[in-house]
Amino acid sequence: MSVILTIRNRFGKIAGGLIALALIGFIVSDARNGSITSFFSGHDSSVMKINGTKIDPKDYQHLLKEYETLYTMFNKGRPLDEATRAQMNEQVAQMAVFETVVNEECDKLGIITTEDEKKNLVYGENADPLVRQFQIEGQQVFVDPQTNQFDPQRVKYFEKQFAEDPAKYDPTGKIMEQWVTVKEYVLRMSRVNKFNEMFSGSVYSPTYLAKKNVTDQNSMCSMKYIKVPFTSVADNDVKVTEDDMKAYMKAHPGMFENDQPTRSIEYVSFDIIPSSADTARCIEQLTQIKDEFTNTKDNKTFVNNKSDDANSFNEVFVNKRTFLSRYADTINSLAVGTVYGPYYENGAYRMTKVLDRKTLPDSVKCRHILVRTQDRGKDIANDSAAQQKLDSALHELAAGVKFDSVVAKYSEDEGSKAKGGEYTFTLRDRPGISKEFGDFIFEGKVGDKKSVKVSNDNYHGIHYIEIIEQKGTGPAIQIGTVAKNLAPSDSTVNAIYGKANEFAGKNPTATEFDATIKKQGLDKRLGENVKVNNFTIPGLGASREVIRWIFDHKLGDISPVFQLGDQRYVVAKLAAIQDKGIAQLNESNKPMIEQKVREEKKAEAISSKYGKSGSLDAIAQASGQPVQQSDSATLGNGIPGLGFEPRLIGYAFNSAFQPNTLSPGIKGNGGVYFITVLNRSASAVPENLMNMIAPQQQRSQQGQLRNAIGQQLQPSVIRKADVKYNAGNF
């Protein structure tokens, strides 16, 4: 007891301090995880705030994980690359806004999904398409193999089976995770889908408008015209001031309205590319082993040990059509045992050895019956049971039963059942076929029949195969290739980083940044109109760290060196800041606006110069441009050969514009038009024909309107929402 009292008296304050530090550490740890950041620091930990509703980072990550799961499932397990992941992040951010706003509106309108509707979405005959298409390793789970149609009974059976024995059917838990994700997504999106359908279902195109469109399509005019191009006026003859550009922006606010703040950067890219020393190193590595490659007898081991390509040795044969190399003709002509190279192709230096030469067909048509013994690691039948089933099939064939009937009854290959067991394979397909199957159909003869056992990662089983047809038989070679990837070495990467770092260090201001680029003739690039919820910048690809930086710095600031993947280092200048609303004139948008104003002024100059000429012939003589004629301009389809020129069509069919008179200058794409209408005609549509065509036109218009609503509803909802993004929290 005295020991405890001594510790308490002498070390109590120290112990208390240590406990306090531990508690603070615990709080900070939780704060870093986003759970109590606001409590500890007052900092808003949300990713975004939508109409006042905060989206927590954990909720955002859940949405992102959901999208990743759905992507992986419906892309047969293909991994996400950096660009796709960045694009997905942007989609999730937009969808979070759309869902939040739509759910708010659905609450106001009383739009709900009933319990019966939820059951039907997952277990009903008309289940949601995502449920109907649910896949495991690229195979649809709920499809009846006999009818190839969705079977809702299989959904409940699937859940029961996996719940009763998860260790057998789903040892990793990934399949059930995917299924739960699909169900959650389908049920959550049900109200959003109802909201979308409410709008698309409200579309109506009146009959009179359909009839008018039919009439318009039958309205035609004959006209003559001259186009005086903008290039006829020199740019130096047209002065454009900043006041002119600002006036243009004010007159066209819809072109320059930002639905959220944007930033633009100017940047210099230091691309990470191999040096000449890296190239020499690759060539030297191959040259040193060329003699050994020529003389080795164990080509497979040699290639797999020496090549940078994983599993690079492939025992298949290639012909002129399937050997996709610019050096194919040269290599095809070499004797067996000859090594060609080094040569550069597809990012690597290579040496290729001709291992064997045969005469093989370019394509084979065959038919087969498959009895499986194992499917995706699950035992189905033993070898004797499988052979007995196949023997029954062969007995029926021998008795004269049609092959397709036997296939339908016995074969367990769903991919060929509907075609009577038939497949056509090219020599290019051979690497993807089971070796035993491919060896027989390509190296056998037409009419040959054989049973072969097959074992691969997807299934084990016995095939009965018949070779029906072989085409394009000719020479083919077996090759082995050793590749050495041409990649920048560490010293090369360090040297490139050194240049980028030196540039950033010596040019810390916007003035120095611009001056050095001009002095050294560097390639200054633009990344324009970047939004806070973007994950990519055009030209740079996935670049979230750069986007964080530009939304946390001032106009003219120079960035540190950013490394973007293994492709480049970047140093950027924050060149423009645009707030929500009408954009301001800046160095980023000036060139485009200046061009627009210049075209306006050129149009005025051309119209003023030639508008009083009195006739097209006089304008032609003065401008040096030819008079052209169109006899088939229609109100519905425009003027052949001129593209989209709505102002021109408007004038041509305006009844107030009299035939055989000269129009004023009409600004179009690339120039100013002057026209003279020769005549107009409108073919009357008989009433019985109109009554037949108008409903078709009406349905077409309504379909177009529904498609337009489907495309524009989400961006319109997002544009109207009050969204505040926290750039650093993504």
QUIHULIN-V838882 format. One record per run of one state. SS is the DSSP state (alpha for helix, beta for strand, coil for the rest). FROM is the first residue (numbers start at 1). TO is the last residue. If there is no record, write none. Layout:
ss:SS from:FROM to:TO
ss:SS from:FROM to:TO
This chain:
ss:coil from:1 to:1
ss:alpha from:2 to:32
ss:coil from:33 to:36
ss:alpha from:37 to:41
ss:coil from:42 to:47
ss:beta from:48 to:50
ss:coil from:51 to:52
ss:beta from:53 to:55
ss:coil from:56 to:56
ss:alpha from:57 to:74
ss:coil from:75 to:81
ss:alpha from:82 to:109
ss:coil from:110 to:114
ss:alpha from:115 to:123
ss:coil from:124 to:128
ss:alpha from:129 to:132
ss:coil from:133 to:134
ss:beta from:135 to:136
ss:coil from:137 to:138
ss:beta from:139 to:140
ss:coil from:141 to:142
ss:beta from:143 to:144
ss:coil from:145 to:148
ss:beta from:149 to:150
ss:coil from:151 to:152
ss:alpha from:153 to:164
ss:coil from:165 to:165
ss:alpha from:166 to:169
ss:coil from:170 to:173
ss:alpha from:174 to:200
ss:coil from:201 to:206
ss:alpha from:207 to:217
ss:coil from:218 to:218
ss:beta from:219 to:229
ss:alpha from:230 to:232
ss:coil from:233 to:234
ss:alpha from:235 to:237
ss:coil from:238 to:241
ss:alpha from:242 to:251
ss:coil from:252 to:252
ss:alpha from:253 to:256
ss:beta from:257 to:258
ss:coil from:259 to:261
ss:beta from:262 to:271
ss:coil from:272 to:275
ss:alpha from:276 to:295
ss:coil from:296 to:298
ss:alpha from:299 to:306
ss:coil from:307 to:316
ss:beta from:317 to:318
ss:coil from:319 to:327
ss:alpha from:328 to:332
ss:coil from:333 to:338
ss:beta from:339 to:345
ss:coil from:346 to:347
ss:beta from:348 to:360
ss:coil from:361 to:362
ss:beta from:363 to:375
ss:coil from:376 to:377
ss:beta from:378 to:379
ss:coil from:380 to:382
ss:alpha from:383 to:398
ss:coil from:399 to:402
ss:alpha from:403 to:410
ss:coil from:411 to:413
ss:alpha from:414 to:417
ss:coil from:418 to:421
ss:beta from:422 to:426
ss:alpha from:427 to:432
ss:coil from:433 to:434
ss:alpha from:435 to:443
ss:coil from:444 to:448
ss:beta from:449 to:455
ss:coil from:456 to:458
ss:beta from:459 to:471
ss:coil from:472 to:473
ss:beta from:474 to:485
ss:coil from:486 to:489
ss:alpha from:490 to:506
ss:coil from:507 to:509
ss:alpha from:510 to:520
ss:coil from:521 to:523
ss:beta from:524 to:531
ss:coil from:532 to:535
ss:beta from:536 to:537
ss:coil from:538 to:540
ss:beta from:541 to:542
ss:coil from:543 to:543
ss:alpha from:544 to:550
ss:coil from:551 to:557
ss:beta from:558 to:558
ss:coil from:559 to:561
ss:beta from:562 to:564
ss:coil from:565 to:567
ss:beta from:568 to:578
ss:coil from:579 to:580
ss:beta from:581 to:582
ss:coil from:583 to:589
ss:alpha from:590 to:610
ss:coil from:611 to:615
ss:alpha from:616 to:623
ss:coil from:624 to:627
ss:beta from:628 to:634
ss:coil from:635 to:637
ss:beta from:638 to:638
ss:coil from:639 to:645
ss:alpha from:646 to:652
ss:coil from:653 to:665
ss:beta from:666 to:667
ss:coil from:668 to:670
ss:beta from:671 to:682
ss:coil from:683 to:686
ss:alpha from:687 to:720
ss:coil from:721 to:722
ss:beta from:723 to:725
ss:coil from:726 to:726
ss:alpha from:727 to:729
ss:coil from:730 to:730
